[in-house]
């Protein structure tokens, strides 16, 4: 699953995020895969494309909670 709060894009796995970015022809320079949990900073011109192609819109709080949970899962 791919999630967005309208600014950031995250996914259930780094692979899924990279595939979504590639399949939707999003600019790769906005992809940060070096952090503890990979994310994509969505350029405003691409937000509609992200949502139209399956990005689930959630609140910033929910996005943060998912990121924290994924980080904790990776640590165990």
C-alpha positions as a Markdown table, in Angstrom:
| # | Residue | x | y | z |
|---|---|---|---|---|
| 1 | Unk | 0.0 | 0.0 | 0.0 |
| 2 | Unk | 1.2 | 3.5 | -0.8 |
| 3 | Unk | 0.2 | 6.4 | 1.5 |
| 4 | Unk | 0.3 | 10.2 | 1.2 |
| 5 | Unk | -0.6 | 13.2 | 3.4 |
| 6 | Unk | -0.4 | 15.4 | 0.3 |
| 7 | Unk | 3.3 | 16.2 | 0.9 |
| 8 | Unk | 5.0 | 12.9 | 1.6 |
| 9 | Unk | 4.6 | 9.5 | 0.0 |
| 10 | Unk | 5.5 | 6.3 | 1.9 |
| 11 | Unk | 4.8 | 2.7 | 1.2 |
| 12 | Unk | 4.8 | -0.6 | 3.1 |
| 13 | Unk | 8.3 | -1.4 | 1.7 |
| 14 | Unk | 11.1 | 0.5 | 0.0 |
| 15 | Unk | 10.7 | -1.7 | -3.1 |
| 16 | Unk | 7.0 | -0.8 | -3.3 |
| 17 | Unk | 7.8 | 2.9 | -3.0 |
| 18 | Unk | 10.5 | 2.8 | -5.7 |
| 19 | Unk | 8.2 | 0.8 | -8.1 |
| 20 | Unk | 5.4 | 3.3 | -7.5 |
| 21 | Unk | 7.7 | 6.2 | -8.3 |
| 22 | Unk | 9.0 | 4.5 | -11.4 |
| 23 | Unk | 5.6 | 3.3 | -12.7 |
| 24 | Unk | 4.1 | 6.8 | -12.3 |
| 25 | Unk | 7.1 | 8.6 | -13.8 |
| 26 | Unk | 7.7 | 10.7 | -10.8 |
| 27 | Unk | 11.0 | 12.7 | -10.6 |
| 28 | Unk | 13.5 | 10.4 | -8.8 |
| 29 | Unk | 15.4 | 13.3 | -7.2 |
| 30 | Unk | 12.5 | 13.7 | -4.7 |
| 31 | Unk | 13.0 | 10.1 | -3.5 |
| 32 | Unk | 14.9 | 9.7 | -0.2 |
| 33 | Unk | 15.8 | 6.1 | 0.3 |
| 34 | Unk | 18.7 | 6.9 | 2.6 |
| 35 | Unk | 16.6 | 7.6 | 5.7 |
| 36 | Unk | 15.6 | 5.0 | 8.2 |
| 37 | Unk | 12.3 | 4.8 | 6.4 |
| 38 | Unk | 12.3 | 5.7 | 2.7 |
| 39 | Unk | 9.9 | 8.5 | 1.6 |
| 40 | Unk | 9.1 | 10.6 | -1.4 |
| 41 | Unk | 8.6 | 14.4 | -1.3 |
| 42 | Unk | 5.7 | 14.9 | -3.8 |
| 43 | Unk | 6.1 | 17.9 | -6.1 |
| 44 | Unk | 2.7 | 19.8 | -6.2 |
| 45 | Unk | 2.4 | 19.1 | -9.9 |
| 46 | Unk | 2.4 | 15.4 | -9.3 |
| 47 | Unk | 0.0 | 15.1 | -6.3 |
| 48 | Unk | -3.0 | 14.4 | -8.5 |
| 49 | Unk | -1.2 | 11.6 | -10.3 |
| 50 | Unk | -0.2 | 10.0 | -7.0 |
| 51 | Unk | -3.8 | 10.0 | -5.8 |
| 52 | Unk | -5.3 | 9.0 | -9.1 |
| 53 | Unk | -2.9 | 6.0 | -9.3 |
| 54 | Unk | -3.6 | 4.5 | -5.9 |
| 55 | Unk | -1.9 | 6.7 | -3.2 |
| 56 | Unk | -4.2 | 6.4 | -0.2 |
| 57 | Unk | -4.7 | 9.9 | 1.4 |
| 58 | Unk | -4.3 | 9.9 | 5.1 |
| 59 | Unk | -3.5 | 12.6 | 7.7 |
| 60 | Unk | 0.1 | 13.7 | 8.5 |
| 61 | Unk | -0.4 | 12.1 | 12.0 |
| 62 | Unk | -1.4 | 8.8 | 10.5 |
| 63 | Unk | 1.6 | 8.9 | 8.0 |
| 64 | Unk | 4.0 | 9.5 | 10.9 |
| 65 | Unk | 2.5 | 6.6 | 12.9 |
| 66 | Unk | 2.9 | 4.3 | 9.9 |
| 67 | Unk | 6.5 | 5.4 | 9.5 |
| 68 | Unk | 7.3 | 4.8 | 13.2 |
| 69 | Unk | 5.6 | 1.4 | 13.1 |
| 70 | Unk | 7.6 | 0.4 | 10.0 |
| 71 | Unk | 10.8 | 1.6 | 11.6 |
| 72 | Unk | 10.2 | -0.4 | 14.8 |
| 73 | Unk | 9.4 | -3.5 | 12.7 |
| 74 | Unk | 12.7 | -3.2 | 10.9 |
| 75 | Unk | 14.5 | -3.0 | 14.2 |
| 76 | Unk | 13.2 | -6.3 | 15.5 |
